[in-house]
């Protein structure tokens, strides 16, 4: 009888260990997916920064041209302000999305 009970306990322990291994594996897969999503967001952020830098450079060139031509820069400044506002909105969206992903990743790691 003791041998049967010991065998049952060992079988139950093995089932629990296998379940724990599966859950651990699933969590690692989920962690890798979240890590990849965060890396993607970081890449998008770097891309957006490069695009904004190029836009700022083009704006500076246009502003210099407008000054040389004695043309009002009001329209150019409005376009730059709109572009800056859009870039700031996009940056905030990325920050919010990254924070949500990091929170989700943190929950998986706990």
N, CA and C atoms as a LAMMPS dump frame, in Angstrom:
ITEM: TIMESTEP
0
ITEM: NUMBER OF ATOMS
330
ITEM: BOX BOUNDS ff ff ff
-5.0000000000000000e+02 5.0000000000000000e+02
-5.0000000000000000e+02 5.0000000000000000e+02
-5.0000000000000000e+02 5.0000000000000000e+02
ITEM: ATOMS id mol type element x y z
1 1 1 N 0.823 -1.202 0
2 1 2 C 0 0 0
3 1 3 C 0.87 1.271 0
4 2 1 N 1.885 1.271 0.828
5 2 2 C 2.776 2.432 0.883
6 2 3 C 3.462 2.662 -0.462
7 3 1 N 3.812 1.593 -1.114
8 3 2 C 4.462 1.705 -2.417
9 3 3 C 3.509 2.307 -3.445
10 4 1 N 2.237 1.919 -3.389
11 4 2 C 1.235 2.461 -4.303
12 4 3 C 1.042 3.95 -4.04
13 5 1 N 0.92 4.323 -2.751
14 5 2 C 0.754 5.74 -2.399
15 5 3 C 1.976 6.553 -2.824
16 6 1 N 3.157 5.984 -2.64
17 6 2 C 4.383 6.681 -3.046
18 6 3 C 4.403 6.852 -4.56
19 7 1 N 3.973 5.825 -5.291
20 7 2 C 3.933 5.911 -6.746
21 7 3 C 2.927 6.969 -7.192
22 8 1 N 1.772 7.024 -6.519
23 8 2 C 0.756 8.038 -6.849
24 8 3 C 1.282 9.442 -6.564
25 9 1 N 1.961 9.603 -5.415
26 9 2 C 2.535 10.916 -5.088
27 9 3 C 3.601 11.305 -6.112
28 10 1 N 4.416 10.347 -6.515
29 10 2 C 5.453 10.634 -7.501
30 10 3 C 4.827 11.012 -8.839
31 11 1 N 3.765 10.321 -9.225
32 11 2 C 3.08 10.629 -10.483
33 11 3 C 2.452 12.018 -10.423
34 12 1 N 1.843 12.328 -9.284
35 12 2 C 1.233 13.653 -9.115
36 12 3 C 2.308 14.741 -9.15
37 13 1 N 3.422 14.486 -8.506
38 13 2 C 4.519 15.455 -8.499
39 13 3 C 5.058 15.662 -9.91
40 14 1 N 5.158 14.583 -10.681
41 14 2 C 5.644 14.701 -12.059
42 14 3 C 4.666 15.507 -12.912
43 15 1 N 3.34 15.287 -12.712
44 15 2 C 2.337 16.062 -13.459
45 15 3 C 2.456 17.545 -13.125
46 16 1 N 2.622 17.836 -11.845
47 16 2 C 2.774 19.242 -11.432
48 16 3 C 4.052 19.84 -12.023
49 17 1 N 5.119 19.074 -12.02
50 17 2 C 6.379 19.576 -12.575
51 17 3 C 6.235 19.826 -14.067
52 18 1 N 5.571 18.905 -14.772
53 18 2 C 5.366 19.084 -16.217
54 18 3 C 4.505 20.308 -16.489
55 19 1 N 3.468 20.487 -15.694
56 19 2 C 2.602 21.664 -15.861
57 19 3 C 3.405 22.947 -15.621
58 20 1 N 4.241 22.936 -14.604
59 20 2 C 5.073 24.108 -14.307
60 20 3 C 6.043 24.378 -15.458
61 21 1 N 6.618 23.305 -16.027
62 21 2 C 7.526 23.484 -17.165
63 21 3 C 6.789 24.085 -18.364
64 22 1 N 5.571 23.608 -18.622
65 22 2 C 4.788 24.153 -19.74
66 22 3 C 4.47 25.618 -19.507
67 23 1 N 4.034 25.943 -18.286
68 23 2 C 3.714 27.349 -17.992
69 23 3 C 4.945 28.219 -18.116
70 24 1 N 6.077 27.725 -17.644
71 24 2 C 7.323 28.479 -17.74
72 24 3 C 7.695 28.697 -19.207
73 25 1 N 7.54 27.656 -20.011
74 25 2 C 7.83 27.773 -21.44
75 25 3 C 6.897 28.782 -22.092
76 26 1 N 5.627 28.721 -21.768
77 26 2 C 4.659 29.667 -22.332
78 26 3 C 5.001 31.097 -21.923
79 27 1 N 5.417 31.274 -20.677
80 27 2 C 5.793 32.615 -20.222
81 27 3 C 7.035 33.117 -20.95
82 28 1 N 7.99 32.218 -21.208
83 28 2 C 9.183 32.637 -21.95
84 28 3 C 8.814 33.064 -23.366
85 29 1 N 7.897 32.326 -23.984
86 29 2 C 7.451 32.693 -25.338
87 29 3 C 6.766 34.056 -25.297
88 30 1 N 5.884 34.25 -24.309
89 30 2 C 5.189 35.535 -24.187
90 30 3 C 6.177 36.659 -23.9
91 31 1 N 7.169 36.405 -23.063
92 31 2 C 8.187 37.421 -22.758
93 31 3 C 8.97 37.798 -24.009
94 32 1 N 9.329 36.774 -24.817
95 32 2 C 10.055 37.067 -26.055
96 32 3 C 9.192 37.914 -26.996
97 33 1 N 7.911 37.59 -27.079
98 33 2 C 7.017 38.362 -27.955
99 33 3 C 6.918 39.805 -27.479
100 34 1 N 6.767 39.995 -26.171
101 34 2 C 6.683 41.359 -25.646
102 34 3 C 7.997 42.106 -25.835
103 35 1 N 9.093 41.426 -25.635
104 35 2 C 10.401 42.052 -25.835
105 35 3 C 10.56 42.483 -27.287
106 36 1 N 10.104 41.64 -28.202
107 36 2 C 10.177 41.993 -29.634
108 36 3 C 9.292 43.197 -29.933
109 37 1 N 8.113 43.258 -29.321
110 37 2 C 7.234 44.404 -29.551
111 37 3 C 7.859 45.688 -29.009
112 38 1 N 8.507 45.593 -27.856
113 38 2 C 9.175 46.776 -27.285
114 38 3 C 10.321 47.209 -28.201
115 39 1 N 11.089 46.245 -28.707
116 39 2 C 12.183 46.586 -29.624
117 39 3 C 11.631 47.256 -30.88
118 40 1 N 10.5 46.77 -31.351
119 40 2 C 9.87 47.371 -32.532
120 40 3 C 9.455 48.811 -32.238
121 41 1 N 8.882 49.031 -31.063
122 41 2 C 8.499 50.398 -30.682
123 41 3 C 9.723 51.305 -30.583
124 42 1 N 10.786 50.773 -30.026
125 42 2 C 12.001 51.578 -29.912
126 42 3 C 12.54 51.931 -31.294
127 43 1 N 12.476 50.98 -32.234
128 43 2 C 12.933 51.249 -33.6
129 43 3 C 12.043 52.308 -34.245
130 44 1 N 10.722 52.189 -34.06
131 44 2 C 9.801 53.187 -34.612
132 44 3 C 10.097 54.564 -34.023
133 45 1 N 10.438 54.597 -32.739
134 45 2 C 10.767 55.864 -32.091
135 45 3 C 12.019 56.472 -32.711
136 46 1 N 13.036 55.638 -32.932
137 46 2 C 14.272 56.143 -33.563
138 46 3 C 13.987 56.621 -34.986
139 47 1 N 13.159 55.874 -35.72
140 47 2 C 12.805 56.278 -37.076
141 47 3 C 12.077 57.623 -37.064
142 48 1 N 11.156 57.785 -36.124
143 48 2 C 10.409 59.042 -36.037
144 48 3 C 11.342 60.204 -35.691
145 49 1 N 12.301 59.96 -34.816
146 49 2 C 13.268 61.007 -34.473
147 49 3 C 14.088 61.414 -35.694
148 50 1 N 14.491 60.422 -36.496
149 50 2 C 15.246 60.746 -37.713
150 50 3 C 14.382 61.547 -38.689
151 51 1 N 13.124 61.134 -38.839
152 51 2 C 12.232 61.872 -39.749
153 51 3 C 12.028 63.306 -39.251
154 52 1 N 11.876 63.487 -37.947
155 52 2 C 11.692 64.821 -37.406
156 52 3 C 12.946 65.662 -37.62
157 53 1 N 14.124 65.052 -37.431
158 53 2 C 15.377 65.792 -37.65
159 53 3 C 15.479 66.236 -39.113
160 54 1 N 15.091 65.352 -40.031
161 54 2 C 15.119 65.719 -41.454
162 54 3 C 14.123 66.836 -41.731
163 55 1 N 12.959 66.751 -41.109
164 55 2 C 11.948 67.79 -41.284
165 55 3 C 12.456 69.128 -40.736
166 56 1 N 13.086 69.09 -39.584
167 56 2 C 13.621 70.316 -38.99
168 56 3 C 14.702 70.921 -39.891
169 57 1 N 15.525 70.059 -40.481
170 57 2 C 16.566 70.539 -41.386
171 57 3 C 15.947 71.194 -42.623
172 58 1 N 14.925 70.538 -43.18
173 58 2 C 14.249 71.122 -44.342
174 58 3 C 13.575 72.439 -43.961
175 59 1 N 12.997 72.473 -42.787
176 59 2 C 12.362 73.705 -42.329
177 59 3 C 13.394 74.83 -42.231
178 60 1 N 14.554 74.532 -41.664
179 60 2 C 15.594 75.544 -41.521
180 60 3 C 16.029 76.068 -42.89
181 61 1 N 16.159 75.161 -43.845
182 61 2 C 16.55 75.583 -45.199
183 61 3 C 15.461 76.456 -45.824
184 62 1 N 14.216 76.057 -45.649
185 62 2 C 13.111 76.857 -46.21
186 62 3 C 13.033 78.227 -45.538
187 63 1 N 13.248 78.261 -44.252
188 63 2 C 13.196 79.537 -43.536
189 63 3 C 14.311 80.462 -44.028
190 64 1 N 15.501 79.923 -44.255
191 64 2 C 16.603 80.736 -44.767
192 64 3 C 16.272 81.255 -46.163
193 65 1 N 15.685 80.4 -46.972
194 65 2 C 15.292 80.826 -48.321
195 65 3 C 14.234 81.931 -48.245
196 66 1 N 13.275 81.775 -47.361
197 66 2 C 12.217 82.784 -47.227
198 66 3 C 12.801 84.115 -46.764
199 67 1 N 13.777 84.042 -45.888
200 67 2 C 14.412 85.278 -45.421
201 67 3 C 15.139 85.962 -46.575
202 68 1 N 15.861 85.158 -47.336
203 68 2 C 16.575 85.722 -48.481
204 68 3 C 15.61 86.349 -49.485
205 69 1 N 14.493 85.739 -49.651
206 69 2 C 13.521 86.242 -50.622
207 69 3 C 12.558 87.255 -50.012
208 70 1 N 12.753 87.574 -48.767
209 70 2 C 11.9 88.527 -48.043
210 70 3 C 10.427 88.105 -48.075
211 71 1 N 10.234 86.795 -47.984
212 71 2 C 8.875 86.251 -47.971
213 71 3 C 8.498 85.981 -46.519
214 72 1 N 7.266 86.178 -46.226
215 72 2 C 6.83 85.943 -44.843
216 72 3 C 7.022 84.476 -44.464
217 73 1 N 7.39 84.256 -43.248
218 73 2 C 7.628 82.886 -42.779
219 73 3 C 6.445 82.362 -41.955
220 74 1 N 5.377 83.087 -41.946
221 74 2 C 4.224 82.673 -41.14
222 74 3 C 3.743 81.278 -41.511
223 75 1 N 3.58 81.028 -42.807
224 75 2 C 3.105 79.719 -43.239
225 75 3 C 4.102 78.617 -42.888
226 76 1 N 5.39 78.919 -43.059
227 76 2 C 6.407 77.926 -42.741
228 76 3 C 6.421 77.615 -41.25
229 77 1 N 6.28 78.635 -40.435
230 77 2 C 6.259 78.413 -38.982
231 77 3 C 5.028 77.617 -38.567
232 78 1 N 3.908 77.903 -39.199
233 78 2 C 2.693 77.143 -38.887
234 78 3 C 2.878 75.673 -39.258
235 79 1 N 3.498 75.425 -40.409
236 79 2 C 3.747 74.045 -40.829
237 79 3 C 4.708 73.352 -39.872
238 80 1 N 5.744 74.069 -39.443
239 80 2 C 6.699 73.495 -38.508
240 80 3 C 6.032 73.228 -37.164
241 81 1 N 5.191 74.162 -36.694
242 81 2 C 4.486 73.964 -35.424
243 81 3 C 3.546 72.766 -35.518
244 82 1 N 2.878 72.632 -36.636
245 82 2 C 1.989 71.485 -36.826
246 82 3 C 2.793 70.189 -36.849
247 83 1 N 3.928 70.213 -37.532
248 83 2 C 4.779 69.02 -37.592
249 83 3 C 5.322 68.688 -36.202
250 84 1 N 5.738 69.695 -35.471
251 84 2 C 6.246 69.473 -34.109
252 84 3 C 5.14 68.913 -33.219
253 85 1 N 3.94 69.501 -33.308
254 85 2 C 2.825 69.002 -32.499
255 85 3 C 2.521 67.555 -32.852
256 86 1 N 2.547 67.239 -34.143
257 86 2 C 2.289 65.863 -34.56
258 86 3 C 3.386 64.933 -34.043
259 87 1 N 4.628 65.363 -34.136
260 87 2 C 5.739 64.547 -33.64
261 87 3 C 5.61 64.334 -32.133
262 88 1 N 5.206 65.368 -31.41
263 88 2 C 5.027 65.223 -29.969
264 88 3 C 3.879 64.271 -29.642
265 89 1 N 2.788 64.37 -30.421
266 89 2 C 1.671 63.435 -30.206
267 89 3 C 2.118 62.003 -30.474
268 90 1 N 2.852 61.805 -31.562
269 90 2 C 3.337 60.465 -31.895
270 90 3 C 4.286 59.951 -30.81
271 91 1 N 5.149 60.826 -30.327
272 91 2 C 6.081 60.428 -29.268
273 91 3 C 5.316 60.029 -28.012
274 92 1 N 4.285 60.786 -27.661
275 92 2 C 3.496 60.453 -26.476
276 92 3 C 2.767 59.124 -26.661
277 93 1 N 2.258 58.895 -27.861
278 93 2 C 1.598 57.608 -28.135
279 93 3 C 2.592 56.459 -27.974
280 94 1 N 3.817 56.662 -28.475
281 94 2 C 4.821 55.611 -28.34
282 94 3 C 5.183 55.403 -26.876
283 95 1 N 5.305 56.487 -26.127
284 95 2 C 5.623 56.372 -24.698
285 95 3 C 4.514 55.605 -23.993
286 96 1 N 3.266 55.953 -24.273
287 96 2 C 2.132 55.27 -23.648
288 96 3 C 2.106 53.79 -24.022
289 97 1 N 2.317 53.489 -25.3
290 97 2 C 2.291 52.094 -25.753
291 97 3 C 3.447 51.317 -25.142
292 98 1 N 4.614 51.944 -25.083
293 98 2 C 5.763 51.259 -24.491
294 98 3 C 5.522 51.001 -23
295 99 1 N 4.954 51.986 -22.292
296 99 2 C 4.671 51.804 -20.865
297 99 3 C 3.698 50.649 -20.668
298 100 1 N 2.686 50.564 -21.515
299 100 2 C 1.719 49.474 -21.405
300 100 3 C 2.403 48.131 -21.662
301 101 1 N 3.266 48.086 -22.677
302 101 2 C 3.965 46.832 -22.977
303 101 3 C 4.928 46.455 -21.855
304 102 1 N 5.612 47.456 -21.304
305 102 2 C 6.534 47.161 -20.201
306 102 3 C 5.774 46.684 -18.975
307 103 1 N 4.602 47.25 -18.721
308 103 2 C 3.777 46.79 -17.613
309 103 3 C 3.339 45.353 -17.851
310 104 1 N 2.958 45.046 -19.061
311 104 2 C 2.542 43.687 -19.4
312 104 3 C 3.719 42.733 -19.274
313 105 1 N 4.896 43.159 -19.731
314 105 2 C 6.08 42.324 -19.6
315 105 3 C 6.412 42.129 -18.125
316 106 1 N 6.301 43.191 -17.341
317 106 2 C 6.55 43.07 -15.899
318 106 3 C 5.601 42.097 -15.243
319 107 1 N 4.351 42.099 -15.661
320 107 2 C 3.378 41.159 -15.096
321 107 3 C 3.761 39.716 -15.443
322 108 1 N 4.278 39.492 -16.656
323 108 2 C 4.686 38.142 -17.034
324 108 3 C 5.904 37.708 -16.236
325 109 1 N 6.776 38.652 -15.937
326 109 2 C 8.02 38.297 -15.228
327 109 3 C 7.756 38.011 -13.768
328 110 1 N 6.654 38.489 -13.237
329 110 2 C 6.351 38.246 -11.824
330 110 3 C 5.818 36.889 -11.657
